[in-house]
Amino acid sequence: MNILLDPFAYQFFVKGLIVATVAGALCGLIGVFIVLRGMSYIGHGISHSIFGGFAASSIIGFNFYLGAGVWGIASALAIASVTRKKLVGADAAIGVITMGSFALGVALLTYFGNKGPTFDAALFGSILGVRWSDVYIIIGVLGLALAMIFFFYRSLLFTTFDPEVAATAGVNVVRIESMLMIVLSLSTLVTLNVIGVTLVAATLVIPPVIARLLTASFHKLLATSTVLGAAFGFIGMNLSYHLDVPSGTTIVLIGAIVFTLVYVFKSVRPSRMPKVTM
Amino acid sequence: MAATYGGPEVIREISWDINPGCFTGIVGPSGSGKTTLLSVLLGTMKPSKGTITRQKDLAIGFVPQMESIDWNFPVTVSQVVLMARSQGLRAPWASKQEKLEVGKALDRLGIGELADRHLRTLSGGQQQRVFIARALIRQPEILIMDEPTSGLDVATRHDMLHLLESLQRDGLAIVLTTHDLNGMAAHLPELVCIQGRIVASGSPEECIRPEVLEEVFGARMEVLKHLGVPVVLDELKDVGHEYPA
């Protein structure tokens, strides 16, 4: 028992654990809208895009959150705008905009050298650099996401289900999609410290995909995905300490194992679509 | 009025009045501009030439093509209908009044007992009715439907057209697009045949004529009369395409 509680004696671990758990919940919550919109790849894209902002902020010595945040939001809004015009598909828009940004980040860091957090920490996540200010910021972003979903629940549901009809029914689809993209960018940004650029997409996709296998109700899907994301963050962070491997990898591996188990179970025992209430 | 997606005009020289209480079918093959015309009517697309004049505060209900729906999306029938009440800031849950309205709309369409069912578990006709209920809950003066009979079997299609007739008798104007010439001729008093522009408009007798159909569909079709209603034979004449053996 003492072995399990040992890491809690270290403040860096406690801060990392809180950030990982809240980040898991946040990504699980926002991920529902991303997966249902068929934009699972966007988390991967935004995180890589933010890397361009991370590199630029690092070189000019600018605040990481502000620099990478503005960069990420601009990329997400550009993706939403290009996708809406339908001249190219969402996957293509994500690929072009975000990979271009990632390539720019790598080029800037290679040419000018890195003055901020290490390259590896940005790519794979590290809890060593987590400060109390990071904890407050991620809790603030979770609060913002919850407020957005509470006040715009119906508009978000309608625009996710059927954006074209939502527009004809008087829903401001551009505003709702922009809001979602901004919260997605902020969620990705505050999660990068612990999960890392390369794995953050999995925390957006795995919890909602598992939850989708377990429920046919939209609000239960939101709740289940949030709880699963938080649980993966908590368990993955503890495993990371005991196995001495990067936190991002254990968090994602736990999610992938649970997905496999649920998928196999549902394949063997397919259930009828459950009856749900409004 | 004309409209374009940036290239050549998809629809052109459109001049058309939609009157209160009308029941009109827009007929044309794929690519003739039916959906573009609906988009302009709905206001989701702006005309590149000309103008659309709408009655002040006109309430429009829209039923999309069923092919565009994600049937695995985790929503129930009542949640889909409630989507029509999504504008602005609202509580996530339905109020008592909204639950009553949803129940009333579903009852009116004969699917009240399906309120808590998942969309995927319904038949094609029931699914179509759910989306009509969602459009009606906004109490529209005009209902615009994109291919409402597509993918339905013959009995369900006639059932659907009878339902639309009864809604139109209650004072609702209905405009729908379709490929189904014979179904429309039997149920709709007014047709608009388009092929980029309006080729013919008026009663089924005025529109369903071989020369009009040839211009619209690019093929000769034989038209017979059955109980006073024009009937198009499925077999095409002189299509003009040659395929290798």
Chai-1 contact restraints between the chains, C-beta under 6 A:
chainA,res_idxA,chainB,res_idxB,connection_type,confidence,min_distance_angstrom,max_distance_angstrom,comment,restraint_id
A,F151,B,L89,contact,1.0,0.0,6.0,A-B,restraint_1
A,Y153,B,P92,contact,1.0,0.0,6.0,A-B,restraint_2
A,R154,B,S86,contact,1.0,0.0,6.0,A-B,restraint_3
A,R154,B,R90,contact,1.0,0.0,6.0,A-B,restraint_4
A,S155,B,S86,contact,1.0,0.0,6.0,A-B,restraint_5
A,F158,B,M83,contact,1.0,0.0,6.0,A-B,restraint_6
A,F158,B,S86,contact,1.0,0.0,6.0,A-B,restraint_7
A,F161,B,F73,contact,1.0,0.0,6.0,A-B,restraint_8
A,V165,B,F62,contact,1.0,0.0,6.0,A-B,restraint_9
A,V165,B,P64,contact,1.0,0.0,6.0,A-B,restraint_10
A,A167,B,T44,contact,1.0,0.0,6.0,A-B,restraint_11
A,T168,B,L42,contact,1.0,0.0,6.0,A-B,restraint_12
A,T168,B,F62,contact,1.0,0.0,6.0,A-B,restraint_13
A,A169,B,A84,contact,1.0,0.0,6.0,A-B,restraint_14
A,G170,B,Q87,contact,1.0,0.0,6.0,A-B,restraint_15
A,V171,B,S86,contact,1.0,0.0,6.0,A-B,restraint_16
A,V171,B,Q87,contact,1.0,0.0,6.0,A-B,restraint_17
A,A216,B,P74,contact,1.0,0.0,6.0,A-B,restraint_18
A,A216,B,H118,contact,1.0,0.0,6.0,A-B,restraint_19
A,S217,B,P74,contact,1.0,0.0,6.0,A-B,restraint_20
A,F218,B,P74,contact,1.0,0.0,6.0,A-B,restraint_21
A,F218,B,V75,contact,1.0,0.0,6.0,A-B,restraint_22
A,L221,B,P74,contact,1.0,0.0,6.0,A-B,restraint_23
A,M273,B,H118,contact,1.0,0.0,6.0,A-B,restraint_24
A,M273,B,T121,contact,1.0,0.0,6.0,A-B,restraint_25
A,K275,B,D116,contact,1.0,0.0,6.0,A-B,restraint_26
A,V276,B,T76,contact,1.0,0.0,6.0,A-B,restraint_27
A,T277,B,D116,contact,1.0,0.0,6.0,A-B,restraint_28
A,M278,B,S78,contact,1.0,0.0,6.0,A-B,restraint_29
A,M278,B,Q79,contact,1.0,0.0,6.0,A-B,restraint_30
A,M278,B,A94,contact,1.0,0.0,6.0,A-B,restraint_31
